[in-house]
Amino acid sequence: MTSDQVSLNLYNVPFYKPKDIYLDQLNMQDNRQIYVNVNLATYVENDKITVNKKKLNEIQLKKREILLELERLRNG
């Protein structure tokens, strides 16, 4: 069945002829850093949602500690 099929390699014709149109261009590159003292870690640390999430986690941790201490005092 596969021996009777025509190979698709015969149809490898380019859609268009490549043409270089930007040969005489200057290499324009700007290496300045716009945000010098900013990276992803400091941005995430100062993010409002992250700050609120940290505060909520601290409150939940303190709540658990207080509930455990209260349970110890009741049973102890």
mmCIF file of the N, C-alpha and C atoms, coordinates in Angstrom:
data_MODEL
# 
_entry.id   MODEL 
# 
loop_
_atom_site.group_PDB 
_atom_site.id 
_atom_site.type_symbol 
_atom_site.label_atom_id 
_atom_site.label_alt_id 
_atom_site.label_comp_id 
_atom_site.label_asym_id 
_atom_site.label_entity_id 
_atom_site.label_seq_id 
_atom_site.pdbx_PDB_ins_code 
_atom_site.Cartn_x 
_atom_site.Cartn_y 
_atom_site.Cartn_z 
_atom_site.occupancy 
_atom_site.B_iso_or_equiv 
_atom_site.pdbx_formal_charge 
_atom_site.auth_seq_id 
_atom_site.auth_comp_id 
_atom_site.auth_asym_id 
_atom_site.auth_atom_id 
_atom_site.pdbx_PDB_model_num 
ATOM 1   N N  . MET A 1 1  ? 0.820  -1.182 0.000  1.00 0.00 ? 1  MET A N  1 
ATOM 2   C CA . MET A 1 1  ? 0.000  0.000  0.000  1.00 0.00 ? 1  MET A CA 1 
ATOM 3   C C  . MET A 1 1  ? 0.879  1.267  0.000  1.00 0.00 ? 1  MET A C  1 
ATOM 4   N N  . THR A 1 2  ? 1.935  1.253  0.797  1.00 0.00 ? 2  THR A N  1 
ATOM 5   C CA . THR A 1 2  ? 2.781  2.441  0.840  1.00 0.00 ? 2  THR A CA 1 
ATOM 6   C C  . THR A 1 2  ? 3.721  2.527  -0.350 1.00 0.00 ? 2  THR A C  1 
ATOM 7   N N  . SER A 1 3  ? 3.996  1.452  -0.996 1.00 0.00 ? 3  SER A N  1 
ATOM 8   C CA . SER A 1 3  ? 4.899  1.506  -2.152 1.00 0.00 ? 3  SER A CA 1 
ATOM 9   C C  . SER A 1 3  ? 4.234  2.161  -3.354 1.00 0.00 ? 3  SER A C  1 
ATOM 10  N N  . ASP A 1 4  ? 2.918  2.180  -3.421 1.00 0.00 ? 4  ASP A N  1 
ATOM 11  C CA . ASP A 1 4  ? 2.208  2.785  -4.544 1.00 0.00 ? 4  ASP A CA 1 
ATOM 12  C C  . ASP A 1 4  ? 2.007  4.296  -4.381 1.00 0.00 ? 4  ASP A C  1 
ATOM 13  N N  . GLN A 1 5  ? 2.278  4.822  -3.193 1.00 0.00 ? 5  GLN A N  1 
ATOM 14  C CA . GLN A 1 5  ? 2.039  6.241  -2.950 1.00 0.00 ? 5  GLN A CA 1 
ATOM 15  C C  . GLN A 1 5  ? 3.150  7.098  -3.548 1.00 0.00 ? 5  GLN A C  1 
ATOM 16  N N  . VAL A 1 6  ? 2.790  8.282  -3.943 1.00 0.00 ? 6  VAL A N  1 
ATOM 17  C CA . VAL A 1 6  ? 3.748  9.236  -4.496 1.00 0.00 ? 6  VAL A CA 1 
ATOM 18  C C  . VAL A 1 6  ? 4.430  9.954  -3.338 1.00 0.00 ? 6  VAL A C  1 
ATOM 19  N N  . SER A 1 7  ? 5.705  10.136 -3.433 1.00 0.00 ? 7  SER A N  1 
ATOM 20  C CA . SER A 1 7  ? 6.456  10.804 -2.382 1.00 0.00 ? 7  SER A CA 1 
ATOM 21  C C  . SER A 1 7  ? 6.138  12.297 -2.379 1.00 0.00 ? 7  SER A C  1 
ATOM 22  N N  . LEU A 1 8  ? 5.989  12.848 -1.194 1.00 0.00 ? 8  LEU A N  1 
ATOM 23  C CA . LEU A 1 8  ? 5.697  14.276 -1.070 1.00 0.00 ? 8  LEU A CA 1 
ATOM 24  C C  . LEU A 1 8  ? 6.941  15.132 -1.247 1.00 0.00 ? 8  LEU A C  1 
ATOM 25  N N  . ASN A 1 9  ? 8.104  14.544 -1.312 1.00 0.00 ? 9  ASN A N  1 
ATOM 26  C CA . ASN A 1 9  ? 9.332  15.306 -1.506 1.00 0.00 ? 9  ASN A CA 1 
ATOM 27  C C  . ASN A 1 9  ? 9.368  15.977 -2.875 1.00 0.00 ? 9  ASN A C  1 
ATOM 28  N N  . LEU A 1 10 ? 8.606  15.473 -3.817 1.00 0.00 ? 10 LEU A N  1 
ATOM 29  C CA . LEU A 1 10 ? 8.573  16.076 -5.145 1.00 0.00 ? 10 LEU A CA 1 
ATOM 30  C C  . LEU A 1 10 ? 7.905  17.449 -5.119 1.00 0.00 ? 10 LEU A C  1 
ATOM 31  N N  . TYR A 1 11 ? 7.073  17.705 -4.131 1.00 0.00 ? 11 TYR A N  1 
ATOM 32  C CA . TYR A 1 11 ? 6.310  18.950 -4.057 1.00 0.00 ? 11 TYR A CA 1 
ATOM 33  C C  . TYR A 1 11 ? 6.975  19.994 -3.162 1.00 0.00 ? 11 TYR A C  1 
ATOM 34  N N  . ASN A 1 12 ? 8.242  19.847 -2.893 1.00 0.00 ? 12 ASN A N  1 
ATOM 35  C CA . ASN A 1 12 ? 8.956  20.787 -2.025 1.00 0.00 ? 12 ASN A CA 1 
ATOM 36  C C  . ASN A 1 12 ? 9.375  22.010 -2.838 1.00 0.00 ? 12 ASN A C  1 
ATOM 37  N N  . VAL A 1 13 ? 8.418  22.851 -3.168 1.00 0.00 ? 13 VAL A N  1 
ATOM 38  C CA . VAL A 1 13 ? 8.646  24.061 -3.955 1.00 0.00 ? 13 VAL A CA 1 
ATOM 39  C C  . VAL A 1 13 ? 8.445  25.250 -3.027 1.00 0.00 ? 13 VAL A C  1 
ATOM 40  N N  . PRO A 1 14 ? 9.373  26.212 -2.996 1.00 0.00 ? 14 PRO A N  1 
ATOM 41  C CA . PRO A 1 14 ? 9.191  27.372 -2.107 1.00 0.00 ? 14 PRO A CA 1 
ATOM 42  C C  . PRO A 1 14 ? 7.983  28.200 -2.523 1.00 0.00 ? 14 PRO A C  1 
ATOM 43  N N  . PHE A 1 15 ? 7.318  28.745 -1.538 1.00 0.00 ? 15 PHE A N  1 
ATOM 44  C CA . PHE A 1 15 ? 6.128  29.549 -1.788 1.00 0.00 ? 15 PHE A CA 1 
ATOM 45  C C  . PHE A 1 15 ? 6.499  30.866 -2.461 1.00 0.00 ? 15 PHE A C  1 
ATOM 46  N N  . TYR A 1 16 ? 7.623  31.449 -2.022 1.00 0.00 ? 16 TYR A N  1 
ATOM 47  C CA . TYR A 1 16 ? 8.125  32.673 -2.630 1.00 0.00 ? 16 TYR A CA 1 
ATOM 48  C C  . TYR A 1 16 ? 9.644  32.641 -2.581 1.00 0.00 ? 16 TYR A C  1 
ATOM 49  N N  . LYS A 1 17 ? 10.276 33.441 -3.411 1.00 0.00 ? 17 LYS A N  1 
ATOM 50  C CA . LYS A 1 17 ? 11.733 33.518 -3.416 1.00 0.00 ? 17 LYS A CA 1 
ATOM 51  C C  . LYS A 1 17 ? 12.173 34.481 -2.322 1.00 0.00 ? 17 LYS A C  1 
ATOM 52  N N  . PRO A 1 18 ? 13.082 34.068 -1.439 1.00 0.00 ? 18 PRO A N  1 
ATOM 53  C CA . PRO A 1 18 ? 13.538 34.968 -0.377 1.00 0.00 ? 18 PRO A CA 1 
ATOM 54  C C  . PRO A 1 18 ? 14.326 36.135 -0.957 1.00 0.00 ? 18 PRO A C  1 
ATOM 55  N N  . LYS A 1 19 ? 14.142 37.299 -0.339 1.00 0.00 ? 19 LYS A N  1 
ATOM 56  C CA . LYS A 1 19 ? 14.832 38.493 -0.800 1.00 0.00 ? 19 LYS A CA 1 
ATOM 57  C C  . LYS A 1 19 ? 15.248 39.306 0.423  1.00 0.00 ? 19 LYS A C  1 
ATOM 58  N N  . ASP A 1 20 ? 16.544 39.593 0.519  1.00 0.00 ? 20 ASP A N  1 
ATOM 59  C CA . ASP A 1 20 ? 17.041 40.408 1.625  1.00 0.00 ? 20 ASP A CA 1 
ATOM 60  C C  . ASP A 1 20 ? 16.833 41.873 1.290  1.00 0.00 ? 20 ASP A C  1 
ATOM 61  N N  . ILE A 1 21 ? 15.979 42.537 2.050  1.00 0.00 ? 21 ILE A N  1 
ATOM 62  C CA . ILE A 1 21 ? 15.681 43.935 1.761  1.00 0.00 ? 21 ILE A CA 1 
ATOM 63  C C  . ILE A 1 21 ? 16.304 44.881 2.788  1.00 0.00 ? 21 ILE A C  1 
ATOM 64  N N  . TYR A 1 22 ? 16.869 44.365 3.860  1.00 0.00 ? 22 TYR A N  1 
ATOM 65  C CA . TYR A 1 22 ? 17.436 45.204 4.911  1.00 0.00 ? 22 TYR A CA 1 
ATOM 66  C C  . TYR A 1 22 ? 18.937 44.985 5.013  1.00 0.00 ? 22 TYR A C  1 
ATOM 67  N N  . LEU A 1 23 ? 19.654 45.105 3.937  1.00 0.00 ? 23 LEU A N  1 
ATOM 68  C CA . LEU A 1 23 ? 21.085 44.849 3.955  1.00 0.00 ? 23 LEU A CA 1 
ATOM 69  C C  . LEU A 1 23 ? 21.891 46.038 4.463  1.00 0.00 ? 23 LEU A C  1 
ATOM 70  N N  . ASP A 1 24 ? 21.484 47.254 4.178  1.00 0.00 ? 24 ASP A N  1 
ATOM 71  C CA . ASP A 1 24 ? 22.257 48.445 4.527  1.00 0.00 ? 24 ASP A CA 1 
ATOM 72  C C  . ASP A 1 24 ? 21.731 49.140 5.778  1.00 0.00 ? 24 ASP A C  1 
ATOM 73  N N  . GLN A 1 25 ? 21.242 48.391 6.731  1.00 0.00 ? 25 GLN A N  1 
ATOM 74  C CA . GLN A 1 25 ? 20.690 48.974 7.946  1.00 0.00 ? 25 GLN A CA 1 
ATOM 75  C C  . GLN A 1 25 ? 21.774 49.114 9.014  1.00 0.00 ? 25 GLN A C  1 
ATOM 76  N N  . LEU A 1 26 ? 21.659 50.149 9.830  1.00 0.00 ? 26 LEU A N  1 
ATOM 77  C CA . LEU A 1 26 ? 22.551 50.337 10.959 1.00 0.00 ? 26 LEU A CA 1 
ATOM 78  C C  . LEU A 1 26 ? 22.118 49.420 12.093 1.00 0.00 ? 26 LEU A C  1 
ATOM 79  N N  . ASN A 1 27 ? 23.086 48.982 12.881 1.00 0.00 ? 27 ASN A N  1 
ATOM 80  C CA . ASN A 1 27 ? 22.770 48.166 14.045 1.00 0.00 ? 27 ASN A CA 1 
ATOM 81  C C  . ASN A 1 27 ? 22.405 49.112 15.186 1.00 0.00 ? 27 ASN A C  1 
ATOM 82  N N  . MET A 1 28 ? 21.124 49.311 15.392 1.00 0.00 ? 28 MET A N  1 
ATOM 83  C CA . MET A 1 28 ? 20.646 50.233 16.419 1.00 0.00 ? 28 MET A CA 1 
ATOM 84  C C  . MET A 1 28 ? 20.168 49.418 17.619 1.00 0.00 ? 28 MET A C  1 
ATOM 85  N N  . GLN A 1 29 ? 20.907 49.568 18.705 1.00 0.00 ? 29 GLN A N  1 
ATOM 86  C CA . GLN A 1 29 ? 20.572 48.815 19.908 1.00 0.00 ? 29 GLN A CA 1 
ATOM 87  C C  . GLN A 1 29 ? 20.823 49.712 21.106 1.00 0.00 ? 29 GLN A C  1 
ATOM 88  N N  . ASP A 1 30 ? 19.883 49.730 22.023 1.00 0.00 ? 30 ASP A N  1 
ATOM 89  C CA . ASP A 1 30 ? 20.000 50.550 23.218 1.00 0.00 ? 30 ASP A CA 1 
ATOM 90  C C  . ASP A 1 30 ? 20.230 49.635 24.408 1.00 0.00 ? 30 ASP A C  1 
ATOM 91  N N  . ASN A 1 31 ? 21.381 49.744 25.045 1.00 0.00 ? 31 ASN A N  1 
ATOM 92  C CA . ASN A 1 31 ? 21.725 48.860 26.165 1.00 0.00 ? 31 ASN A CA 1 
ATOM 93  C C  . ASN A 1 31 ? 21.470 49.501 27.519 1.00 0.00 ? 31 ASN A C  1 
ATOM 94  N N  . ARG A 1 32 ? 20.785 50.634 27.540 1.00 0.00 ? 32 ARG A N  1 
ATOM 95  C CA . ARG A 1 32 ? 20.508 51.269 28.823 1.00 0.00 ? 32 ARG A CA 1 
ATOM 96  C C  . ARG A 1 32 ? 19.482 50.468 29.605 1.00 0.00 ? 32 ARG A C  1 
ATOM 97  N N  . GLN A 1 33 ? 19.654 50.477 30.908 1.00 0.00 ? 33 GLN A N  1 
ATOM 98  C CA . GLN A 1 33 ? 18.662 49.837 31.770 1.00 0.00 ? 33 GLN A CA 1 
ATOM 99  C C  . GLN A 1 33 ? 17.686 50.905 32.243 1.00 0.00 ? 33 GLN A C  1 
ATOM 100 N N  . ILE A 1 34 ? 16.430 50.670 32.003 1.00 0.00 ? 34 ILE A N  1 
ATOM 101 C CA . ILE A 1 34 ? 15.418 51.647 32.390 1.00 0.00 ? 34 ILE A CA 1 
ATOM 102 C C  . ILE A 1 34 ? 15.135 51.554 33.885 1.00 0.00 ? 34 ILE A C  1 
ATOM 103 N N  . TYR A 1 35 ? 14.946 50.350 34.380 1.00 0.00 ? 35 TYR A N  1 
ATOM 104 C CA . TYR A 1 35 ? 14.667 50.118 35.792 1.00 0.00 ? 35 TYR A CA 1 
ATOM 105 C C  . TYR A 1 35 ? 15.891 49.461 36.404 1.00 0.00 ? 35 TYR A C  1 
ATOM 106 N N  . VAL A 1 36 ? 16.749 50.259 37.022 1.00 0.00 ? 36 VAL A N  1 
ATOM 107 C CA . VAL A 1 36 ? 18.035 49.763 37.496 1.00 0.00 ? 36 VAL A CA 1 
ATOM 108 C C  . VAL A 1 36 ? 17.888 48.942 38.771 1.00 0.00 ? 36 VAL A C  1 
ATOM 109 N N  . ASN A 1 37 ? 17.149 49.432 39.738 1.00 0.00 ? 37 ASN A N  1 
ATOM 110 C CA . ASN A 1 37 ? 17.082 48.777 41.047 1.00 0.00 ? 37 ASN A CA 1 
ATOM 111 C C  . ASN A 1 37 ? 15.851 47.896 41.208 1.00 0.00 ? 37 ASN A C  1 
ATOM 112 N N  . VAL A 1 38 ? 15.261 47.465 40.136 1.00 0.00 ? 38 VAL A N  1 
ATOM 113 C CA . VAL A 1 38 ? 14.037 46.680 40.218 1.00 0.00 ? 38 VAL A CA 1 
ATOM 114 C C  . VAL A 1 38 ? 14.278 45.303 39.620 1.00 0.00 ? 38 VAL A C  1 
ATOM 115 N N  . ASN A 1 39 ? 13.873 44.282 40.373 1.00 0.00 ? 39 ASN A N  1 
ATOM 116 C CA . ASN A 1 39 ? 13.859 42.928 39.832 1.00 0.00 ? 39 ASN A CA 1 
ATOM 117 C C  . ASN A 1 39 ? 12.553 42.273 40.260 1.00 0.00 ? 39 ASN A C  1 
ATOM 118 N N  . LEU A 1 40 ? 12.333 41.089 39.799 1.00 0.00 ? 40 LEU A N  1 
ATOM 119 C CA . LEU A 1 40 ? 11.047 40.432 40.045 1.00 0.00 ? 40 LEU A CA 1 
ATOM 120 C C  . LEU A 1 40 ? 10.830 40.144 41.522 1.00 0.00 ? 40 LEU A C  1 
ATOM 121 N N  . ALA A 1 41 ? 11.879 39.769 42.229 1.00 0.00 ? 41 ALA A N  1 
ATOM 122 C CA . ALA A 1 41 ? 11.735 39.430 43.652 1.00 0.00 ? 41 ALA A CA 1 
ATOM 123 C C  . ALA A 1 41 ? 11.292 40.646 44.468 1.00 0.00 ? 41 ALA A C  1 
ATOM 124 N N  . THR A 1 42 ? 11.918 41.798 44.251 1.00 0.00 ? 42 THR A N  1 
ATOM 125 C CA . THR A 1 42 ? 11.516 42.982 45.013 1.00 0.00 ? 42 THR A CA 1 
ATOM 126 C C  . THR A 1 42 ? 10.134 43.462 44.600 1.00 0.00 ? 42 THR A C  1 
ATOM 127 N N  . TYR A 1 43 ? 9.795  43.283 43.350 1.00 0.00 ? 43 TYR A N  1 
ATOM 128 C CA . TYR A 1 43 ? 8.459  43.674 42.899 1.00 0.00 ? 43 TYR A CA 1 
ATOM 129 C C  . TYR A 1 43 ? 7.390  42.813 43.563 1.00 0.00 ? 43 TYR A C  1 
ATOM 130 N N  . VAL A 1 44 ? 7.630  41.514 43.623 1.00 0.00 ? 44 VAL A N  1 
ATOM 131 C CA . VAL A 1 44 ? 6.651  40.606 44.227 1.00 0.00 ? 44 VAL A CA 1 
ATOM 132 C C  . VAL A 1 44 ? 6.537  40.859 45.720 1.00 0.00 ? 44 VAL A C  1 
ATOM 133 N N  . GLU A 1 45 ? 7.659  41.150 46.395 1.00 0.00 ? 45 GLU A N  1 
ATOM 134 C CA . GLU A 1 45 ? 7.613  41.415 47.830 1.00 0.00 ? 45 GLU A CA 1 
ATOM 135 C C  . GLU A 1 45 ? 6.784  42.653 48.154 1.00 0.00 ? 45 GLU A C  1 
ATOM 136 N N  . ASN A 1 46 ? 6.788  43.627 47.282 1.00 0.00 ? 46 ASN A N  1 
ATOM 137 C CA . ASN A 1 46 ? 6.059  44.863 47.534 1.00 0.00 ? 46 ASN A CA 1 
ATOM 138 C C  . ASN A 1 46 ? 4.667  44.862 46.922 1.00 0.00 ? 46 ASN A C  1 
ATOM 139 N N  . ASP A 1 47 ? 4.287  43.783 46.317 1.00 0.00 ? 47 ASP A N  1 
ATOM 140 C CA . ASP A 1 47 ? 2.969  43.681 45.710 1.00 0.00 ? 47 ASP A CA 1 
ATOM 141 C C  . ASP A 1 47 ? 1.899  43.671 46.801 1.00 0.00 ? 47 ASP A C  1 
ATOM 142 N N  . LYS A 1 48 ? 0.820  44.411 46.610 1.00 0.00 ? 48 LYS A N  1 
ATOM 143 C CA . LYS A 1 48 ? -0.214 44.535 47.637 1.00 0.00 ? 48 LYS A CA 1 
ATOM 144 C C  . LYS A 1 48 ? -0.863 43.198 47.971 1.00 0.00 ? 48 LYS A C  1 
ATOM 145 N N  . ILE A 1 49 ? -1.105 42.387 46.976 1.00 0.00 ? 49 ILE A N  1 
ATOM 146 C CA . ILE A 1 49 ? -1.744 41.089 47.218 1.00 0.00 ? 49 ILE A CA 1 
ATOM 147 C C  . ILE A 1 49 ? -0.816 40.186 48.017 1.00 0.00 ? 49 ILE A C  1 
ATOM 148 N N  . THR A 1 50 ? 0.467  40.196 47.690 1.00 0.00 ? 50 THR A N  1 
ATOM 149 C CA . THR A 1 50 ? 1.431  39.364 48.418 1.00 0.00 ? 50 THR A CA 1 
ATOM 150 C C  . THR A 1 50 ? 1.569  39.838 49.858 1.00 0.00 ? 50 THR A C  1 
ATOM 151 N N  . VAL A 1 51 ? 1.610  41.137 50.061 1.00 0.00 ? 51 VAL A N  1 
ATOM 152 C CA . VAL A 1 51 ? 1.718  41.679 51.418 1.00 0.00 ? 51 VAL A CA 1 
ATOM 153 C C  . VAL A 1 51 ? 0.497  41.274 52.238 1.00 0.00 ? 51 VAL A C  1 
ATOM 154 N N  . ASN A 1 52 ? -0.695 41.401 51.661 1.00 0.00 ? 52 ASN A N  1 
ATOM 155 C CA . ASN A 1 52 ? -1.912 41.011 52.385 1.00 0.00 ? 52 ASN A CA 1 
ATOM 156 C C  . ASN A 1 52 ? -1.944 39.514 52.656 1.00 0.00 ? 52 ASN A C  1 
ATOM 157 N N  . LYS A 1 53 ? -1.476 38.725 51.712 1.00 0.00 ? 53 LYS A N  1 
ATOM 158 C CA . LYS A 1 53 ? -1.452 37.279 51.908 1.00 0.00 ? 53 LYS A CA 1 
ATOM 159 C C  . LYS A 1 53 ? -0.501 36.896 53.050 1.00 0.00 ? 53 LYS A C  1 
ATOM 160 N N  . LYS A 1 54 ? 0.655  37.577 53.126 1.00 0.00 ? 54 LYS A N  1 
ATOM 161 C CA . LYS A 1 54 ? 1.596  37.317 54.221 1.00 0.00 ? 54 LYS A CA 1 
ATOM 162 C C  . LYS A 1 54 ? 0.966  37.677 55.568 1.00 0.00 ? 54 LYS A C  1 
ATOM 163 N N  . LYS A 1 55 ? 0.288  38.826 55.601 1.00 0.00 ? 55 LYS A N  1 
ATOM 164 C CA . LYS A 1 55 ? -0.355 39.237 56.854 1.00 0.00 ? 55 LYS A CA 1 
ATOM 165 C C  . LYS A 1 55 ? -1.424 38.238 57.282 1.00 0.00 ? 55 LYS A C  1 
ATOM 166 N N  . LEU A 1 56 ? -2.221 37.773 56.322 1.00 0.00 ? 56 LEU A N  1 
ATOM 167 C CA . LEU A 1 56 ? -3.258 36.787 56.650 1.00 0.00 ? 56 LEU A CA 1 
ATOM 168 C C  . LEU A 1 56 ? -2.649 35.484 57.151 1.00 0.00 ? 56 LEU A C  1 
ATOM 169 N N  . ASN A 1 57 ? -1.552 35.050 56.541 1.00 0.00 ? 57 ASN A N  1 
ATOM 170 C CA . ASN A 1 57 ? -0.890 33.827 56.995 1.00 0.00 ? 57 ASN A CA 1 
ATOM 171 C C  . ASN A 1 57 ? -0.340 33.984 58.401 1.00 0.00 ? 57 ASN A C  1 
ATOM 172 N N  . GLU A 1 58 ? 0.237  35.158 58.705 1.00 0.00 ? 58 GLU A N  1 
ATOM 173 C CA . GLU A 1 58 ? 0.739  35.404 60.060 1.00 0.00 ? 58 GLU A CA 1 
ATOM 174 C C  . GLU A 1 58 ? -0.407 35.404 61.076 1.00 0.00 ? 58 GLU A C  1 
ATOM 175 N N  . ILE A 1 59 ? -1.529 36.005 60.712 1.00 0.00 ? 59 ILE A N  1 
ATOM 176 C CA . ILE A 1 59 ? -2.686 36.034 61.616 1.00 0.00 ? 59 ILE A CA 1 
ATOM 177 C C  . ILE A 1 59 ? -3.215 34.625 61.853 1.00 0.00 ? 59 ILE A C  1 
ATOM 178 N N  . GLN A 1 60 ? -3.296 33.817 60.791 1.00 0.00 ? 60 GLN A N  1 
ATOM 179 C CA . GLN A 1 60 ? -3.769 32.437 60.956 1.00 0.00 ? 60 GLN A CA 1 
ATOM 180 C C  . GLN A 1 60 ? -2.818 31.624 61.824 1.00 0.00 ? 60 GLN A C  1 
ATOM 181 N N  . LEU A 1 61 ? -1.515 31.841 61.670 1.00 0.00 ? 61 LEU A N  1 
ATOM 182 C CA . LEU A 1 61 ? -0.545 31.134 62.493 1.00 0.00 ? 61 LEU A CA 1 
ATOM 183 C C  . LEU A 1 61 ? -0.694 31.516 63.967 1.00 0.00 ? 61 LEU A C  1 
ATOM 184 N N  . LYS A 1 62 ? -0.831 32.806 64.234 1.00 0.00 ? 62 LYS A N  1 
ATOM 185 C CA . LYS A 1 62 ? -1.029 33.253 65.618 1.00 0.00 ? 62 LYS A CA 1 
ATOM 186 C C  . LYS A 1 62 ? -2.335 32.710 66.194 1.00 0.00 ? 62 LYS A C  1 
ATOM 187 N N  . LYS A 1 63 ? -3.367 32.656 65.377 1.00 0.00 ? 63 LYS A N  1 
ATOM 188 C CA . LYS A 1 63 ? -4.659 32.125 65.828 1.00 0.00 ? 63 LYS A CA 1 
ATOM 189 C C  . LYS A 1 63 ? -4.523 30.659 66.213 1.00 0.00 ? 63 LYS A C  1 
ATOM 190 N N  . ARG A 1 64 ? -3.824 29.874 65.366 1.00 0.00 ? 64 ARG A N  1 
ATOM 191 C CA . ARG A 1 64 ? -3.618 28.451 65.698 1.00 0.00 ? 64 ARG A CA 1 
ATOM 192 C C  . ARG A 1 64 ? -2.839 28.284 66.995 1.00 0.00 ? 64 ARG A C  1 
ATOM 193 N N  . GLU A 1 65 ? -1.780 29.112 67.157 1.00 0.00 ? 65 GLU A N  1 
ATOM 194 C CA . GLU A 1 65 ? -0.983 29.027 68.386 1.00 0.00 ? 65 GLU A CA 1 
ATOM 195 C C  . GLU A 1 65 ? -1.828 29.359 69.608 1.00 0.00 ? 65 GLU A C  1 
ATOM 196 N N  . ILE A 1 66 ? -2.655 30.376 69.518 1.00 0.00 ? 66 ILE A N  1 
ATOM 197 C CA . ILE A 1 66 ? -3.506 30.764 70.646 1.00 0.00 ? 66 ILE A CA 1 
ATOM 198 C C  . ILE A 1 66 ? -4.537 29.681 70.940 1.00 0.00 ? 66 ILE A C  1 
ATOM 199 N N  . LEU A 1 67 ? -5.130 29.095 69.882 1.00 0.00 ? 67 LEU A N  1 
ATOM 200 C CA . LEU A 1 67 ? -6.104 28.025 70.102 1.00 0.00 ? 67 LEU A CA 1 
ATOM 201 C C  . LEU A 1 67 ? -5.446 26.792 70.723 1.00 0.00 ? 67 LEU A C  1 
ATOM 202 N N  . LEU A 1 68 ? -4.234 26.463 70.297 1.00 0.00 ? 68 LEU A N  1 
ATOM 203 C CA . LEU A 1 68 ? -3.527 25.328 70.912 1.00 0.00 ? 68 LEU A CA 1 
ATOM 204 C C  . LEU A 1 68 ? -3.202 25.604 72.376 1.00 0.00 ? 68 LEU A C  1 
ATOM 205 N N  . GLU A 1 69 ? -2.761 26.820 72.671 1.00 0.00 ? 69 GLU A N  1 
ATOM 206 C CA . GLU A 1 69 ? -2.462 27.166 74.057 1.00 0.00 ? 69 GLU A CA 1 
ATOM 207 C C  . GLU A 1 69 ? -3.723 27.160 74.913 1.00 0.00 ? 69 GLU A C  1 
ATOM 208 N N  . LEU A 1 70 ? -4.822 27.640 74.366 1.00 0.00 ? 70 LEU A N  1 
ATOM 209 C CA . LEU A 1 70 ? -6.100 27.625 75.072 1.00 0.00 ? 70 LEU A CA 1 
ATOM 210 C C  . LEU A 1 70 ? -6.543 26.192 75.346 1.00 0.00 ? 70 LEU A C  1 
ATOM 211 N N  . GLU A 1 71 ? -6.353 25.313 74.374 1.00 0.00 ? 71 GLU A N  1 
ATOM 212 C CA . GLU A 1 71 ? -6.711 23.907 74.562 1.00 0.00 ? 71 GLU A CA 1 
ATOM 213 C C  . GLU A 1 71 ? -5.852 23.252 75.632 1.00 0.00 ? 71 GLU A C  1 
ATOM 214 N N  . ARG A 1 72 ? -4.563 23.598 75.645 1.00 0.00 ? 72 ARG A N  1 
ATOM 215 C CA . ARG A 1 72 ? -3.671 23.069 76.677 1.00 0.00 ? 72 ARG A CA 1 
ATOM 216 C C  . ARG A 1 72 ? -4.091 23.534 78.061 1.00 0.00 ? 72 ARG A C  1 
ATOM 217 N N  . LEU A 1 73 ? -4.495 24.802 78.157 1.00 0.00 ? 73 LEU A N  1 
ATOM 218 C CA . LEU A 1 73 ? -4.897 25.338 79.461 1.00 0.00 ? 73 LEU A CA 1 
ATOM 219 C C  . LEU A 1 73 ? -6.207 24.693 79.923 1.00 0.00 ? 73 LEU A C  1 
ATOM 220 N N  . ARG A 1 74 ? -7.092 24.377 79.007 1.00 0.00 ? 74 ARG A N  1 
ATOM 221 C CA . ARG A 1 74 ? -8.351 23.724 79.384 1.00 0.00 ? 74 ARG A CA 1 
ATOM 222 C C  . ARG A 1 74 ? -8.094 22.306 79.873 1.00 0.00 ? 74 ARG A C  1 
ATOM 223 N N  . ASN A 1 75 ? -7.202 21.593 79.194 1.00 0.00 ? 75 ASN A N  1 
ATOM 224 C CA . ASN A 1 75 ? -6.965 20.193 79.520 1.00 0.00 ? 75 ASN A CA 1 
ATOM 225 C C  . ASN A 1 75 ? -5.882 20.026 80.587 1.00 0.00 ? 75 ASN A C  1 
ATOM 226 N N  . GLY A 1 76 ? -5.104 21.044 80.829 1.00 0.00 ? 76 GLY A N  1 
ATOM 227 C CA . GLY A 1 76 ? -3.930 20.870 81.604 1.00 0.00 ? 76 GLY A CA 1 
ATOM 228 C C  . GLY A 1 76 ? -3.901 21.072 83.005 1.00 0.00 ? 76 GLY A C  1 
# 
